[in-house]
Amino acid sequence: MKTDPQGSGWSEGFTATRLVSSADDIMSDRKTSKEIQAEIDALTDQLAATLRLEIADLTRQAEEGEAKYQALLRKMIGRKIRITLKDDPLHGVEAVITGPRGKSKKPMYWWFRTTTGIEAYKAKTSFKLLPLESPSEST
């Protein structure tokens, strides 16, 4: 039996056997390109399904938000108000809301037109909505 040149006492046959055994272990752990591609495809499909669900949820939320905004506009535009801001020259004046100021979906400020024709805007905390008139009262 020959020993290696370094003098460790190992035989050449044993070393060769050990290297082959390690190579077999590594090869058994490796996956073929088809197996890797199949895993990638499965993960891609899973990600696409998750994204479709998220997109559907975001779309639904956006539609609900737009519906709430449109309902708010229907409720507010055309409503009569009374300006309640003290020390304001328009204090106590009645007006009609003409629309929101800005592009916010939750407007804080509203445009209005007074009975004297003045157009201005105020924060919703600066006026009070007057009760709706029923059609029978106006005739």
N, C-alpha and C positions, 0 to 999 in steps of 0.2 A: 504494500500500500504506500503510495506516495503522499507526502504531506505538502502543504503549500509552501512557497518560498519564504513566507514570513515566519514560518515555524510555529503556527498556532496548533498544529496537530490535526487539523481537519483534512480529510482525504478529498481528493479532487471529485470523486464520485458523489460524495455527500453534498458538496457545494453545488454541483450541477443539479442534483436532485432538488435541492432546496430552491434554487432559482426557478426551475421549471414549475415547482409547486406554487410559488408566489405568482408567477405569470398566469397560471391557470386561475388562481383566485381573482386576480385583477380582471381577466377576460370574462369571468362569470358575472362580475359586478357591472360590467359595461353593458349598455343597451344598444341595440341596433338603431340606425337612423330612422327606420320605420317606426320603432317603438317610441322614440323621442318625438317624432312628428305627430304620432297619435296622441301623446300626452299634451303636446302644444295645442293641437286641434281641440281636444277636450276642454282645456283651460280657456281657450279662445271662445268656444261656444258658451261656457259657463259665464265668462265675463260679458259677452254680448247679451245674454239673457238678463243678467243683473242690471246692465245699463238700460235695456228696454224697460224694465220695471221702474227704474229711477226716472227715466224720461217720462213715462206714463204718469207717475206720481206728480212730477213737477208740472206737467201739462195740466193735470186735474187741478192742482193748487192755483195755477195761474188763471184758469177759467173760473174757479170759484172766487178768486180775488177780483176779477173783472166784473163778475156778476154782482158782487157786493158793492163795488164802486158805482156801477150803473144804478143799482137800487138807491144808493145814497144820493146820487144826482137827481133821480126822480123825486126823492123825498124832499130835497132842499130847494131845487130850482123852482122859482115861482112862489115860494112860501113868503108870507109877510113876516116882518121882524120889527122889533122896536129896539133902537140903540139904547144900551144901558150903561155905557161907559161914562162915568162921572167926569166932569171938567172937559167934556168934549162938546164942541159947538153943535153937534148933531144929537146930543143927549135927548132922549124922549121922542125923537123923530121916527115915524114909521117908514118902512122901505120894503122893497121886494128883492129877494136874492136872484141874481142873474147868472151866477156860475161860480165855480171855484177859482181861486187865484193860484196859478202855478200848475204843475203837472203831477203833484202828489196824489196817490190813490187814497190817502187819508188827509184831505185838506184841512188845514187849520184856519186859513183865511178864505173869506168869501166876498165876491163882488156883489154889490147891491145898487139899486136905484131908488132914491127917495121919491116921495110924492111931488117934490118940487123940482125933480129932474136932476139932482146931484148924483153923480156916479162916484162911488168910492169903494174901498174894501176895508173890512175889519176882521179881527180874530173872532172865532166863534164864541169866545168868552166875553165879547164886547156887545153882544146882542142877545135878545130873547126871541125865540120863535113864538109867534102869535098862534092861537088856535085856528085850525082850518075852518073855513066857512062851509057850511053845508049848502048844497044847491038851493034848498027851499028858503033859506034866509036871504039869499041875494036877489030873489024875485019879489 
